[in-house]
Amino acid sequence: MPSENTPALHPHDLSDESTAAPPCVLIFNANDPSGAGGIGADVLASASVGAHALPVVTGAYMRDTAEIFDHVSFDEEAVAEQARSVLEDVSVQVIKVGFCGNPENLSVIAEVATDYAEVPVVAYMPNLSWWGDEAIDAYLDAFRELILPQTTLLVGNHNTLWRWLLPDWSSEKSPGPRDLARAAAEVGVPYVLVTGISHPDQQVENVLATPHTVLVTEKFERFDAVFSGAGDTLSATLAALLASGTDLEAATREGLAFLDQCLNSGYRPGMGHILPDRLFWAELEDGTESPADSDDRLATAEDFSLPRHETKH
């Protein structure tokens, strides 16, 4: 305990760069118990690129690594109280909106975004095909009406955005990124990142577009695997990079390259899909074997135990 002559240290008194707080991202998303996506993926991806996540849990998926069975939403007052409590304490650089469960929660989030209008919003629209049609329609309508007018950058898979933003598309040719950007711009979204555009040469294209131009286009080799959590990983990474002051085009390129390496290092913890390794860069670089690798066995608690009474605290 400090003595009477020791001044209290407030976080804002830490002026040394080594102790300065990282940029903060307020994240609205559901909990995913499989660790594939959701709030856990957001926190890990944000931390991996140097941001501090402020996670506001909007509900919980009932799922494993292969599929989503159901979802339970939190009460909107609980969502609002989580967000308001932390916003009164912490300065936020970016807001990220993932899956929020119901229109009531979206309304609360829209109110928060309106009150902090100077903070950019990154919104991610996942594939909702696991859900009932009536629930999907209500959610998409509310997201369009309440969240998109507040959104700076909308992120989504090409097919998902096509079905949502251009449901009456009649051309034999599929809509391009600028077509989707025009549809999003009608409700106030200036930038759209369209992912997963398939090409016959086994490449996948990702395009950052406005209604008037294509700002970034990046192609990657298609992985011969099924992943879960890629969209949350990418959108959270982008939000974190933007929070750190990276401009949008550079953040898009860096975020896509980060995701590609996450997928390239992906792993399968269960019997379902492969998950992105959002800590791929933390592999040992000096050739040292981890306890799990040393004798071809899984690590146990004994491998990580500390001698009694010899911890830091």
Residue pairs with C-beta under 8 A, 6 or more apart in sequence:
2 8
11 21
14 20
14 21
21 52
22 50
22 51
22 52
22 244
23 50
23 51
23 52
23 93
23 94
23 240
23 243
23 244
23 245
24 51
24 52
24 53
24 54
24 90
24 91
24 92
24 93
24 243
25 46
25 51
25 52
25 53
25 54
25 92
25 93
25 94
25 95
25 96
25 236
25 239
25 240
25 243
26 54
26 56
26 83
26 86
26 87
26 92
26 94
26 95
26 96
26 119
27 39
27 42
27 43
27 46
27 53
27 54
27 55
27 56
27 95
27 96
27 98
27 236
27 239
28 56
28 58
28 79
28 83
28 95
28 96
28 97
28 98
28 100
28 105
28 109
29 38
29 39
29 42
29 55
29 56
29 57
29 58
29 96
29 97
29 98
29 99
29 100
29 232
30 38
30 39
30 57
30 58
30 59
30 60
30 61
30 71
30 98
30 99
30 100
30 101
31 38
31 39
31 40
31 57
31 59
31 60
31 61
32 38
32 39
32 40
32 41
32 60
32 61
32 63
32 229
33 60
33 61
33 62
33 63
34 61
34 63
34 64
34 65
34 228
34 270
34 272
34 275
35 41
35 229
35 269
35 275
36 63
36 65
36 228
36 229
36 273
36 275
37 98
37 126
37 228
37 229
37 231
37 232
37 233
38 61
38 98
38 99
38 229
38 232
39 55
39 57
39 98
41 229
41 232
41 233
41 236
41 276
41 278
42 53
42 55
42 96
42 98
42 232
42 235
42 236
43 53
43 55
43 236
44 278
44 279
45 232
45 233
45 236
45 237
45 240
45 262
45 278
46 52
46 53
46 236
46 237
46 239
46 240
47 53
48 237
48 258
48 278
48 279
48 281
49 237
49 240
49 241
49 244
49 254
49 258
50 240
50 244
51 239
51 240
51 241
51 243
51 244
53 236
53 240
54 86
54 90
54 92
56 79
56 82
56 83
56 86
57 74
57 79
57 82
58 73
58 74
58 79
58 98
58 99
58 100
58 101
58 105
59 71
59 72
59 73
59 74
59 99
59 100
59 101
59 102
59 105
60 71
60 72
61 68
61 70
61 71
62 68
62 69
62 70
62 71
62 72
63 69
64 270
64 271
64 272
65 228
65 268
65 269
65 270
65 271
65 272
65 273
65 275
66 270
66 271
66 272
66 273
67 130
67 272
68 130
69 130
71 99
71 101
71 131
72 101
73 100
73 101
73 102
73 104
73 105
74 101
74 105
76 102
76 104
76 105
76 107
76 108
79 100
79 105
79 108
79 109
80 108
80 111
80 112
83 108
83 109
83 112
84 112
87 112
87 116
92 116
92 119
93 119
93 242
93 243
93 244
94 119
94 120
94 121
94 122
94 239
94 240
94 242
94 243
95 112
95 113
95 116
95 119
95 120
95 121
95 122
95 239
96 121
96 122
96 123
96 124
96 235
96 236
96 239
97 109
97 121
97 122
97 123
97 124
97 147
97 151
98 124
98 126
98 232
98 235
99 126
99 128
100 106
100 109
101 139
102 138
102 139
102 142
103 138
103 139
103 141
103 142
103 146
106 139
106 142
106 143
106 146
106 147
107 142
107 146
109 146
109 147
110 146
110 147
110 149
110 150
113 119
113 121
113 147
113 150
114 150
117 150
120 152
120 153
120 242
121 147
121 150
121 151
121 152
121 153
122 151
122 152
122 153
122 155
122 235
122 238
122 239
122 242
123 143
123 147
123 148
123 151
123 153
123 154
123 155
123 235
124 154
124 155
124 156
124 231
124 232
124 234
124 235
125 143
125 154
125 155
125 156
125 160
125 161
125 164
126 156
126 160
126 231
126 232
127 157
127 159
127 160
127 231
128 136
128 139
128 140
128 160
129 136
131 139
140 164
144 164
144 187
145 187
148 154
148 184
148 187
148 188
148 189
149 187
149 188
150 188
151 184
151 188
151 189
152 189
152 190
152 191
153 189
153 190
153 191
153 192
153 193
153 238
153 242
153 248
154 161
154 184
154 189
154 191
154 192
154 193
155 192
155 193
155 195
155 231
155 234
155 235
155 238
156 164
156 192
156 193
156 194
156 195
156 231
157 194
157 195
157 196
157 231
158 174
158 177
158 180
158 194
158 195
158 196
158 197
158 198
159 196
161 180
161 184
161 192
161 194
162 169
162 174
162 175
162 180
165 180
165 183
165 184
166 175
166 179
166 180
166 183
169 175
169 179
177 192
177 194
177 197
177 207
177 208
177 209
177 214
178 209
178 210
178 211
178 212
178 213
178 214
180 192
180 194
180 209
181 189
181 191
181 192
181 194
181 209
181 210
181 211
182 211
184 192
185 210
185 211
190 210
191 208
191 209
191 210
191 215
191 248
192 208
192 209
192 210
193 206
193 207
193 208
193 209
193 234
193 238
193 252
194 206
194 207
194 208
194 209
195 204
195 206
195 231
195 234
196 204
196 206
197 204
197 205
197 206
197 207
198 204
198 205
198 222
199 205
199 219
202 221
202 222
203 219
203 220
203 221
203 222
204 219
204 220
204 221
204 222
205 217
205 218
205 219
206 216
206 217
206 218
206 219
206 220
206 256
207 214
207 216
207 217
207 218
208 214
208 215
208 216
208 217
208 248
208 249
208 252
209 215
215 248
215 249
215 252
216 249
216 252
216 253
218 252
218 253
218 256
218 257
220 256
220 260
223 263
223 264
223 266
225 263
225 266
225 273
225 274
226 273
226 274
227 263
227 266
227 273
227 274
227 275
227 276
228 272
228 273
228 274
228 275
229 275
229 276
230 259
230 262
230 263
230 276
233 259
233 262
233 276
233 278
234 255
234 256
234 259
237 254
237 255
237 258
237 259
238 251
238 252
238 255
241 250
241 251
241 254
241 255
242 248
242 251
246 254
259 276
261 280
261 281
262 276
262 277
262 278
262 280
263 274
263 276
264 280
265 276
265 277
265 280
265 283
266 274
266 275
266 276
266 277
267 274
267 275
267 277
268 274
268 275
269 275
284 290
290 299
291 299
291 303
291 304
292 298
292 299
292 303
